[in-house]
Amino acid sequence: MKNFTYLCLAFFCCLTVYAQTESKSNIQRVRIDFKTPEGYVRHLLLAFTKDNSATDAIDYGYDARNRDKLKDDLNWMINSQRFVIQGVGAYSESKRYPFGMFLTNSGPIEISLTALEHFDTSIPVFVHDAWSDTYHKINDLSYKKIMESGVYQDRFFLAFSDNKSHQSLSNIDNVLNDVSLNYFRNSKTLQVKSQGKPLQLKLYTLQGQLISSHDLNSNTETHTLSMDHLQSQVVLTVLESDQNYRHNRILIN
């Protein structure tokens, strides 16, 4: 196993900014390591600001972009851009933060929690696989999986409660139950009945490569998309609202 660890200049520059803050306890940190199929390690940092001085969007001085061009990598995704450090607002167990996994090589990957800093009590940390809708707690045991090469966005998230925990917080898990998605083989079209909800539809190959993305506005209740450009294959569809998502596998033929 290789012991080489990626050292990102932006990572340490941003750490210096945090270190210069007088009230260090104001920053709660979650440190994550990602081990690639070749055994290299990427360090990631998620920082919570108790005073909400940072947001879930891009914040100068809190977020550090990924400037590396690595064959295999895991990054925070903010507005479809890649970061190695993300500063956000106050900690909330209902929030989740998307990863982007970029793999040139197939093989075993590992996502580990290496440290929690400045939390009054230990918090649970999960890797959420949205495709299988499973949660893996990484406080004591790393998340390990054999992955095929590809780009995986909208699949893996860092979460702080599992599905059972946040079902009781609200009924957002059922928001998309009244949205229908159907494939009509004769016309080779995909039809989404959004019930007037603004949605985004993304199509992926089973290897995680994005095929297309479609914004479904709330002015139209039924959206019909041609699949003529696709060869016979199984595609993964991901429907997203502001608060929830839904995924299906569809055979295009």
LOKE-451397 format. One record per residue (C-alpha): x, y, z; residue number from 1; residue in one letter. Coordinates in nm, 2 decimals. Example, Ala and Ser with C-alpha at 12.3 -4.5 7.8 and 13.67 -1.06 7.14 Angstrom:
SITE; 1.23; -0.45; 0.78; 1; A $
SITE; 1.37; -0.11; 0.71; 2; S $
//
This chain:
SITE; 0.00; 0.00; 0.00; 1; M $
SITE; 0.14; 0.34; -0.10; 2; K $
SITE; 0.19; 0.58; 0.18; 3; N $
SITE; 0.20; 0.89; -0.04; 4; F $
SITE; -0.05; 1.16; 0.07; 5; T $
SITE; -0.17; 1.44; -0.16; 6; Y $
SITE; -0.07; 1.77; -0.01; 7; L $
SITE; -0.28; 2.05; -0.15; 8; C $
SITE; -0.14; 2.41; -0.12; 9; L $
SITE; -0.49; 2.56; -0.11; 10; A $
SITE; -0.56; 2.32; 0.18; 11; F $
SITE; -0.29; 2.47; 0.40; 12; F $
SITE; -0.35; 2.82; 0.29; 13; C $
SITE; -0.71; 2.79; 0.41; 14; C $
SITE; -0.60; 2.62; 0.73; 15; L $
SITE; -0.38; 2.92; 0.80; 16; T $
SITE; -0.68; 3.15; 0.76; 17; V $
SITE; -0.87; 2.94; 1.02; 18; Y $
SITE; -0.57; 2.93; 1.25; 19; A $
SITE; -0.55; 3.31; 1.26; 20; Q $
SITE; -0.91; 3.33; 1.39; 21; T $
SITE; -0.91; 3.43; 1.75; 22; E $
SITE; -1.21; 3.22; 1.85; 23; S $
SITE; -1.10; 2.88; 1.73; 24; K $
SITE; -1.39; 2.71; 1.91; 25; S $
SITE; -1.62; 2.90; 1.67; 26; N $
SITE; -1.51; 2.66; 1.39; 27; I $
SITE; -1.62; 2.30; 1.43; 28; Q $
SITE; -1.43; 2.07; 1.19; 29; R $
SITE; -1.50; 1.74; 1.03; 30; V $
SITE; -1.19; 1.58; 0.87; 31; R $
SITE; -1.24; 1.32; 0.60; 32; I $
SITE; -0.98; 1.10; 0.42; 33; D $
SITE; -1.04; 0.94; 0.08; 34; F $
SITE; -0.83; 0.65; -0.03; 35; K $
SITE; -0.81; 0.59; -0.40; 36; T $
SITE; -0.80; 0.26; -0.59; 37; P $
SITE; -0.42; 0.31; -0.62; 38; E $
SITE; -0.38; 0.37; -0.24; 39; G $
SITE; -0.33; 0.75; -0.25; 40; Y $
SITE; -0.51; 0.96; 0.01; 41; V $
SITE; -0.70; 1.29; -0.03; 42; R $
SITE; -0.77; 1.50; 0.28; 43; H $
SITE; -1.10; 1.69; 0.30; 44; L $
SITE; -1.23; 1.94; 0.55; 45; L $
SITE; -1.58; 2.04; 0.64; 46; L $
SITE; -1.60; 2.34; 0.87; 47; A $
SITE; -1.91; 2.46; 1.06; 48; F $
SITE; -1.94; 2.82; 1.17; 49; T $
SITE; -2.16; 2.87; 1.48; 50; K $
SITE; -2.23; 3.23; 1.39; 51; D $
SITE; -2.33; 3.14; 1.03; 52; N $
SITE; -2.04; 3.35; 0.89; 53; S $
SITE; -2.02; 3.09; 0.61; 54; A $
SITE; -2.30; 2.95; 0.40; 55; T $
SITE; -2.37; 2.64; 0.18; 56; D $
SITE; -2.27; 2.85; -0.12; 57; A $
SITE; -1.91; 2.95; -0.22; 58; I $
SITE; -1.76; 3.18; 0.05; 59; D $
SITE; -1.43; 3.36; 0.00; 60; Y $
SITE; -1.19; 3.28; 0.28; 61; G $
SITE; -1.38; 2.97; 0.39; 62; Y $
SITE; -1.37; 2.74; 0.08; 63; D $
SITE; -1.07; 2.61; -0.10; 64; A $
SITE; -1.10; 2.49; -0.46; 65; R $
SITE; -0.94; 2.18; -0.59; 66; N $
SITE; -0.65; 2.29; -0.81; 67; R $
SITE; -0.51; 1.95; -0.86; 68; D $
SITE; -0.55; 1.73; -1.17; 69; K $
SITE; -0.55; 1.39; -1.01; 70; L $
SITE; -0.65; 1.06; -1.18; 71; K $
SITE; -0.87; 0.96; -0.88; 72; D $
SITE; -1.03; 1.21; -0.64; 73; D $
SITE; -1.31; 1.29; -0.40; 74; L $
SITE; -1.42; 1.65; -0.36; 75; N $
SITE; -1.69; 1.86; -0.20; 76; W $
SITE; -1.93; 1.98; -0.47; 77; M $
SITE; -2.05; 2.35; -0.44; 78; I $
SITE; -2.25; 2.48; -0.73; 79; N $
SITE; -2.11; 2.20; -0.95; 80; S $
SITE; -1.75; 2.31; -0.87; 81; Q $
SITE; -1.49; 2.10; -0.69; 82; R $
SITE; -1.35; 2.20; -0.35; 83; F $
SITE; -1.12; 2.03; -0.09; 84; V $
SITE; -1.24; 2.26; 0.20; 85; I $
SITE; -1.59; 2.37; 0.25; 86; Q $
SITE; -1.70; 2.62; 0.52; 87; G $
SITE; -2.07; 2.62; 0.60; 88; V $
SITE; -2.31; 2.77; 0.86; 89; G $
SITE; -2.40; 2.62; 1.20; 90; A $
SITE; -2.41; 2.25; 1.24; 91; Y $
SITE; -2.74; 2.08; 1.18; 92; S $
SITE; -2.80; 1.71; 1.18; 93; E $
SITE; -3.06; 1.75; 0.90; 94; S $
SITE; -2.81; 1.88; 0.65; 95; K $
SITE; -2.61; 1.67; 0.40; 96; R $
SITE; -2.32; 1.77; 0.18; 97; Y $
SITE; -2.26; 1.62; -0.17; 98; P $
SITE; -1.94; 1.45; -0.27; 99; F $
SITE; -1.81; 1.43; -0.63; 100; G $
SITE; -1.61; 1.11; -0.69; 101; M $
SITE; -1.39; 1.11; -1.00; 102; F $
SITE; -1.22; 0.78; -1.09; 103; L $
SITE; -0.99; 0.70; -1.38; 104; T $
SITE; -0.91; 0.37; -1.22; 105; N $
SITE; -1.15; 0.10; -1.10; 106; S $
SITE; -1.09; -0.07; -0.77; 107; G $
SITE; -1.14; -0.04; -0.39; 108; P $
SITE; -1.21; 0.31; -0.24; 109; I $
SITE; -1.23; 0.40; 0.13; 110; E $
SITE; -1.39; 0.71; 0.30; 111; I $
SITE; -1.28; 0.76; 0.66; 112; S $
SITE; -1.36; 1.00; 0.94; 113; L $
SITE; -1.02; 1.11; 1.08; 114; T $
SITE; -1.12; 1.38; 1.33; 115; A $
SITE; -1.40; 1.58; 1.49; 116; L $
SITE; -1.29; 1.91; 1.64; 117; E $
SITE; -1.46; 2.15; 1.88; 118; H $
SITE; -1.79; 1.96; 1.92; 119; F $
SITE; -1.92; 1.95; 2.27; 120; D $
SITE; -2.02; 1.59; 2.22; 121; T $
SITE; -1.94; 1.34; 1.95; 122; S $
SITE; -2.17; 1.35; 1.65; 123; I $
SITE; -2.26; 1.06; 1.42; 124; P $
SITE; -2.12; 1.09; 1.06; 125; V $
SITE; -2.25; 0.89; 0.77; 126; F $
SITE; -2.17; 0.83; 0.41; 127; V $
SITE; -2.51; 0.82; 0.22; 128; H $
SITE; -2.52; 0.63; -0.10; 129; D $
SITE; -2.82; 0.78; -0.28; 130; A $
SITE; -2.83; 0.51; -0.55; 131; W $
SITE; -2.89; 0.23; -0.30; 132; S $
SITE; -3.04; 0.47; -0.03; 133; D $
SITE; -2.80; 0.32; 0.23; 134; T $
SITE; -2.62; 0.50; 0.52; 135; Y $
SITE; -2.28; 0.38; 0.65; 136; H $
SITE; -2.17; 0.53; 0.99; 137; K $
SITE; -1.80; 0.61; 0.96; 138; I $
SITE; -1.72; 0.71; 1.32; 139; N $
SITE; -1.56; 0.38; 1.40; 140; D $
SITE; -1.56; 0.19; 1.06; 141; L $
SITE; -1.46; 0.33; 0.73; 142; S $
SITE; -1.69; 0.31; 0.42; 143; Y $
SITE; -1.53; 0.07; 0.17; 144; K $
SITE; -1.66; -0.02; -0.17; 145; K $
SITE; -1.53; -0.16; -0.51; 146; I $
SITE; -1.60; 0.11; -0.77; 147; M $
SITE; -1.59; 0.11; -1.15; 148; E $
SITE; -1.41; 0.40; -1.31; 149; S $
SITE; -1.63; 0.70; -1.39; 150; G $
SITE; -1.77; 1.03; -1.25; 151; V $
SITE; -2.01; 0.99; -0.96; 152; Y $
SITE; -2.21; 1.31; -0.88; 153; Q $
SITE; -2.54; 1.32; -0.69; 154; D $
SITE; -2.46; 0.97; -0.55; 155; R $
SITE; -2.25; 1.01; -0.23; 156; F $
SITE; -2.32; 1.25; 0.05; 157; F $
SITE; -2.18; 1.33; 0.39; 158; L $
SITE; -2.48; 1.31; 0.64; 159; A $
SITE; -2.52; 1.35; 1.01; 160; F $
SITE; -2.83; 1.13; 1.06; 161; S $
SITE; -2.95; 0.82; 0.88; 162; D $
SITE; -3.28; 0.78; 0.71; 163; N $
SITE; -3.46; 0.65; 1.02; 164; K $
SITE; -3.34; 0.95; 1.22; 165; S $
SITE; -3.46; 1.23; 1.00; 166; H $
SITE; -3.79; 1.07; 0.89; 167; Q $
SITE; -3.94; 1.20; 1.21; 168; S $
SITE; -3.82; 1.56; 1.15; 169; L $
SITE; -4.05; 1.62; 0.85; 170; S $
SITE; -4.23; 1.44; 0.58; 171; N $
SITE; -3.99; 1.56; 0.30; 172; I $
SITE; -3.90; 1.19; 0.22; 173; D $
SITE; -4.25; 1.16; 0.07; 174; N $
SITE; -4.24; 1.48; -0.13; 175; V $
SITE; -4.17; 1.31; -0.46; 176; L $
SITE; -4.41; 1.02; -0.42; 177; N $
SITE; -4.67; 1.20; -0.62; 178; D $
SITE; -4.42; 1.26; -0.91; 179; V $
SITE; -4.44; 1.00; -1.19; 180; S $
SITE; -4.17; 0.90; -1.43; 181; L $
SITE; -4.24; 0.66; -1.72; 182; N $
SITE; -4.05; 0.54; -2.02; 183; Y $
SITE; -4.26; 0.47; -2.34; 184; F $
SITE; -4.07; 0.23; -2.56; 185; R $
SITE; -4.28; 0.28; -2.88; 186; N $
SITE; -4.20; 0.65; -2.89; 187; S $
SITE; -3.87; 0.62; -2.70; 188; K $
SITE; -3.97; 0.91; -2.48; 189; T $
SITE; -3.93; 0.97; -2.10; 190; L $
SITE; -4.23; 1.14; -1.94; 191; Q $
SITE; -4.23; 1.32; -1.60; 192; V $
SITE; -4.54; 1.44; -1.44; 193; K $
SITE; -4.41; 1.69; -1.18; 194; S $
SITE; -4.74; 1.81; -1.03; 195; Q $
SITE; -4.62; 2.17; -1.07; 196; G $
SITE; -4.30; 2.12; -0.87; 197; K $
SITE; -3.97; 2.27; -1.00; 198; P $
SITE; -3.75; 1.97; -1.05; 199; L $
SITE; -3.41; 1.87; -1.20; 200; Q $
SITE; -3.38; 1.55; -1.39; 201; L $
SITE; -3.03; 1.39; -1.45; 202; K $
SITE; -2.95; 1.08; -1.65; 203; L $
SITE; -2.64; 0.87; -1.58; 204; Y $
SITE; -2.48; 0.56; -1.71; 205; T $
SITE; -2.45; 0.28; -1.46; 206; L $
SITE; -2.08; 0.37; -1.44; 207; Q $
SITE; -2.17; 0.71; -1.30; 208; G $
SITE; -2.11; 0.92; -1.61; 209; Q $
SITE; -2.36; 1.21; -1.66; 210; L $
SITE; -2.56; 1.17; -1.99; 211; I $
SITE; -2.77; 1.48; -1.96; 212; S $
SITE; -2.94; 1.73; -1.72; 213; S $
SITE; -3.28; 1.89; -1.76; 214; H $
SITE; -3.45; 2.16; -1.56; 215; D $
SITE; -3.82; 2.09; -1.53; 216; L $
SITE; -3.99; 2.42; -1.45; 217; N $
SITE; -4.31; 2.45; -1.24; 218; S $
SITE; -4.51; 2.61; -1.53; 219; N $
SITE; -4.55; 2.27; -1.70; 220; T $
SITE; -4.70; 1.96; -1.52; 221; E $
SITE; -4.60; 1.71; -1.78; 222; T $
SITE; -4.25; 1.70; -1.94; 223; H $
SITE; -4.17; 1.47; -2.23; 224; T $
SITE; -3.81; 1.41; -2.33; 225; L $
SITE; -3.69; 1.22; -2.63; 226; S $
SITE; -3.44; 0.94; -2.57; 227; M $
SITE; -3.36; 0.89; -2.94; 228; D $
SITE; -3.00; 0.98; -2.89; 229; H $
SITE; -2.94; 0.69; -2.65; 230; L $
SITE; -2.84; 0.34; -2.76; 231; Q $
SITE; -3.00; 0.04; -2.59; 232; S $
SITE; -2.88; 0.05; -2.23; 233; Q $
SITE; -2.99; 0.08; -1.87; 234; V $
SITE; -2.97; 0.44; -1.74; 235; V $
SITE; -3.01; 0.58; -1.39; 236; L $
SITE; -3.25; 0.87; -1.36; 237; T $
SITE; -3.22; 1.11; -1.06; 238; V $
SITE; -3.51; 1.35; -0.99; 239; L $
SITE; -3.43; 1.63; -0.74; 240; E $
SITE; -3.64; 1.89; -0.57; 241; S $
SITE; -3.51; 2.16; -0.33; 242; D $
SITE; -3.54; 1.91; -0.04; 243; Q $
SITE; -3.54; 1.56; -0.18; 244; N $
SITE; -3.44; 1.33; -0.45; 245; Y $
SITE; -3.56; 1.01; -0.62; 246; R $
SITE; -3.37; 0.76; -0.84; 247; H $
SITE; -3.48; 0.49; -1.08; 248; N $
SITE; -3.32; 0.25; -1.33; 249; R $
SITE; -3.48; 0.24; -1.67; 250; I $
SITE; -3.40; 0.02; -1.97; 251; L $
SITE; -3.38; 0.23; -2.29; 252; I $
SITE; -3.44; 0.02; -2.60; 253; N $
//
